[in-house]
Amino acid sequence: MINAFESLGHQVKLVCPWTAKKTQGLNRQQAVAKAKGISWAGKLWLKQFAEILYNAVSFFRVGWACIVLRPNYIYERYSAYHCGGVLASCLLGRPLVLEVNATYSGKFGSRFPIHFPIALRFFERKALRNATLVVVVSQAL
């Protein structure tokens, strides 16, 4: 998407965690925190809890970037439990295009156990309803 936007003449600024700038292809073991003495299910619980907390970080990163860079719009890829960027876009009046590759609380759910299903439905609903535009990668979505 970055190459596509740049080829159309847009200036793209990434406002994301440093790990998102790595080459793609993380495997399951890399995606789940490696902690001694914690089971795989415990790691998954911890990772999902951290994703909920990350909304605060995301909100401030995107919000600060909107204030400093004054973008025409925000383009964000949806992930489970995430709505920090959507909240920043709403509060700062910047349109947000939300790319959805999968829903997690609905029919196209995750292969992994969901430890906070009520929170997941809440965040997903907020993200999908408050984005200016939702783009999907398949007809089924």
Salt bridges, closest charged atoms under 4 A:
GLU51 OE2 - LYS47 NZ 2.34
GLU76 OE2 - HIS82 NE2 3.33
GLU99 OE2 - ARG77 NE 3.88
